[in-house]
């Protein structure tokens, strides 16, 4: 039977531009993370979202 649980949605907010480190300034994902998002399982997406949270905090505290 198919998995009926919804997948984790993309954190994209439509502000799509990358900084010098190739991190999106809108969602804080790397270009690789953005490019592979649709192929990832929820565990991987959850880890990326945690990484995004850490990147956002680090950039805002810099």
C-alpha positions as a Python dict, from the first residue, in 0.01 Angstrom:
ca = {
    (1, 'X'): (0, 0, 0),
    (2, 'X'): (124, 351, -79),
    (3, 'X'): (253, 574, 199),
    (4, 'X'): (-24, 826, 269),
    (5, 'X'): (183, 1051, 494),
    (6, 'X'): (266, 1382, 328),
    (7, 'X'): (630, 1449, 258),
    (8, 'X'): (809, 1741, 419),
    (9, 'X'): (751, 2056, 217),
    (10, 'X'): (1032, 2259, 70),
    (11, 'X'): (1142, 2553, 286),
    (12, 'X'): (1160, 2774, -25),
    (13, 'X'): (1011, 3119, 33),
    (14, 'X'): (1059, 3243, -323),
    (15, 'X'): (1364, 3458, -241),
    (16, 'X'): (1602, 3263, -460),
    (17, 'X'): (1954, 3401, -468),
    (18, 'X'): (2276, 3254, -337),
    (19, 'X'): (2555, 3412, -137),
    (20, 'X'): (2929, 3368, -194),
    (21, 'X'): (2912, 3025, -26),
    (22, 'X'): (2636, 2907, -265),
    (23, 'X'): (2377, 2912, 14),
    (24, 'X'): (2034, 3045, -72),
    (25, 'X'): (1961, 3367, 117),
    (26, 'X'): (1591, 3279, 135),
    (27, 'X'): (1584, 2921, 264),
    (28, 'X'): (1950, 2867, 365),
    (29, 'X'): (1988, 2547, 160),
    (30, 'X'): (2292, 2477, -53),
    (31, 'X'): (2253, 2447, -428),
    (32, 'X'): (2302, 2071, -399),
    (33, 'X'): (2032, 2047, -130),
    (34, 'X'): (1792, 2246, -345),
    (35, 'X'): (1866, 2034, -651),
    (36, 'X'): (1812, 1701, -477),
    (37, 'X'): (1519, 1796, -249),
    (38, 'X'): (1250, 1611, -444),
    (39, 'X'): (1450, 1285, -441),
    (40, 'X'): (1524, 1287, -67),
    (41, 'X'): (1346, 1092, 204),
    (42, 'X'): (1195, 1271, 503),
    (43, 'X'): (1489, 1182, 729),
    (44, 'X'): (1729, 1356, 490),
    (45, 'X'): (1496, 1654, 453),
    (46, 'X'): (1472, 1687, 831),
    (47, 'X'): (1851, 1694, 855),
    (48, 'X'): (1871, 1961, 584),
    (49, 'X'): (1613, 2172, 767),
    (50, 'X'): (1825, 2146, 1084),
    (51, 'X'): (2131, 2252, 882),
    (52, 'X'): (1933, 2547, 743),
    (53, 'X'): (1837, 2656, 1093),
    (54, 'X'): (2203, 2643, 1200),
    (55, 'X'): (2318, 2833, 889),
    (56, 'X'): (2057, 3103, 941),
    (57, 'X'): (2161, 3148, 1304),
    (58, 'X'): (2530, 3159, 1212),
    (59, 'X'): (2479, 3412, 933),
    (60, 'X'): (2257, 3634, 1145),
    (61, 'X'): (2513, 3632, 1427),
    (62, 'X'): (2810, 3706, 1201),
}
